[in-house]
């Protein structure tokens, strides 16, 4: 039996009409085209990443889940619904505006068979001056008002725009209308789902030159017109050696940590840990003396049974695990 060790995966890249080449800044080798998404840790029919380091190199995350199950992913780490790994970790390059969209909850009757709802969070890795996002509806917008605005072309008047900069964090529960806009690069931690309902797409053609499909009725069905529980925060008050909670919900906990020197940490038996390196450099070492380099854009899955490990150097990381 293979001893547990931190797993790094070969990303799966997705071309998107709004994508660009900004993920190259993380040393990633992109295919040609407008690359909008790097699926960094994924176990989904639309993309499954394979281990690229150590004894299990070439093994898919689905195979890791099947072979090692709760001994590596934790007592909570294998989803009871759908059976897949519960989270999907992405890096997104928004060279242009994304469609205005909304995601369903797990109990929405219109979900595709075998699919989950989608609650997610963003951490802004980079933002050009003046960059913004769409984050929710304006106060007191109703279902009928949104439908009318969609029909008469004034939907943008119903949406809240928020200016963003690197280090901002946004929690986006299912039912929250949202969109990333041009000039933003983010890390996204989300439920393991690929279900998105587009409300509005600026009347632009897709990569095939044809208008992209909209999902008006599904969008109106799943949008929450009162409080969704969405929260955002500046994170520049994070201090070295302490975890700052960015998002906590039934699906995940995401925390920001500043590494300055050496930081001794431990896994727990109930959940795997995912580390996303936001900036800086350093190393990740574990109990047999092995180590891996930490550089911006890298993502690691740390088995629940690993035990003690150490982060060292000068870096910013996100830590995600199951609550």
C-alpha positions, 0 to 999 in steps of 0.5 A, a space after each residue: 500500500 502506498 504511503 500517503 503523500 501530498 498530491 499535485 495534479 496535471 491541470 485540465 485546461 478549458 477554452 472559454 470565449 472570455 479566457 486569455 493567457 494569464 495563467 501562464 504567469 503561474 508557469 503553467 503550459 497552456 494549450 493554444 486558445 483562449 484559456 479561461 479555466 485551469 481545473 487544478 484538482 478535479 473528479 468530474 465527468 467533464 474533467 478528471 485530473 491525474 497525479 503528476 508527482 510521486 508513486 501514483 503519477 498518472 493516476 486519476 483523482 477518481 482512481 485515488 478516491 476508489 482505491 484509497 477512499 476514506 483512508 486518504 480523503 477522510 471520513 467526510 471525504 467521499 461524497 455520499 451523493 454522486 460518489 465523487 470527490 466533493 470539491 473542484 478547484 480551479 484557477 480562472 483567467 477572466 480576459 473578458 467578462 463572464 456571462 451573468 449567471 446563477 447556480 442551483 442548490 442540490 435539491 433543485 429538481 431541474 439538475 442534470 442527472 448525477 449533478 450537484 448544486 454549486 456553492 463556491 468562493 473566489 479569492 482574487 489573485 490578480 486584478 487590473 486597475 478598475 477591475 470589477 465583478 457582478 455580485 448579487 442583485 440590487 436591493 428589492 429586485 423581484 423575480 418579475 422585475 428581473 424577468 422584465 429587465 431580461 426581456 427589454 435589455 436592461 438587466 445590467 441595471 438590476 445588478 450590483 457591481 463591486 470593484 475588486 483588487 488582489 486579496 479580496 474574497 467572495 463567498 457565493 452561495 447557490 442562488 446568488 447572481 454573479 459574474 467575474 469581469 475582465 481583468 481578474 484572475 481568481 482561485 475558485 473553490 466550489 462544490 464538485 459541479 459543472 452546472 451553470 445557468 446563464 442569465 445574460 451573455 452580452 449578446 456575444 457569439 461563442 467560440 463557434 461564432 454562434 450565440 451561447 445558450 441562455 437558461 432564463 427559466 432555470 435561472 429565474 427558478 433558482 435565483 434567491 431574491 432575498 438574502 443569499 448569505 453571500 459575504 465578501 471581505 478584504 484579507 490584508 489583515 491576515 498575519 503570519 502563522 494564523 488562519 483567517 477564515 474566508 468562507 465556511 459553509 456545509 460544503 467547505 471551509 476556506 482559510 488564508 494563511 501567511 507563511 513566514 519562516 516555518 509553520 508546523 501543521 497537521 492533518 485530521 482524520 475527517 478531511 483531506 486538506 487542499 493548499 492553493 499557493 497564491 503568491 511567494 515561494 517556499 516548500 512543503 515538507 512532510 514526515 519522511 523528510 520529503 519536500 515539494 516546492 511552493 510557487 504561485 498557482 500550485 495546488 496540492 491535495 494532502 491526504 487526511 492520513 498524512 499527519 504532520 507537515 510543514 510549510 516554510 518560506 515566504 508565501 500566501 496560501 489558501 487552505 480548504 477542507 470539509 467542515 
